[in-house]
């Protein structure tokens, strides 16, 4: 999901509670805070020597130990206000992919992308997912999408990709 799409979603549903599902049927606690927003510029070179660049917006979610047992979730209007304040200080790239950084004692800290969202009762539920790693230079590496490539296919010196 693009940053602007997320901001539009918050504005459209400003009266709803904002929930984050970080794994199936697992919600970030109602005691969460938005503690940091990162504007990230990524410049990369893949194993096929292809150069790429893109931007991401990373929103960090943190559960306050001082608010354990809290049952009311942050409203969309509050989250929208936080993001808009940040956007006035450091403007967003509206086309940047938005990700959420989160972890707890049972779930390793990672950056999650928005896989989907759901409106349920008075809740906007943002469904997050882990993005699996992938080879961006499959053609150069000789990887055929329908087959699972062995490590020998892509990582031998004569493959032309490593």
HELIX and SHEET records of a PDB file:
HELIX    1   1 UNK A    3  UNK A   12  1                                  10    
HELIX    2   2 UNK A   65  UNK A   67  5                                   3    
HELIX    3   3 UNK A   76  UNK A   89  1                                  14    
HELIX    4   4 UNK A  138  UNK A  141  1                                   4    
HELIX    5   5 UNK A  151  UNK A  155  1                                   5    
HELIX    6   6 UNK A  157  UNK A  159  5                                   3    
SHEET    1   A 7 UNK A  26  UNK A  27  0                                        
SHEET    2   A 7 UNK A  17  UNK A  23 -1                                        
SHEET    3   A 7 UNK A 123  UNK A 130  1                                        
SHEET    4   A 7 UNK A 107  UNK A 120 -1                                        
SHEET    5   A 7 UNK A  97  UNK A 104 -1                                        
SHEET    6   A 7 UNK A  51  UNK A  63  1                                        
SHEET    7   A 7 UNK A  32  UNK A  45 -1                                        
END                                                                             
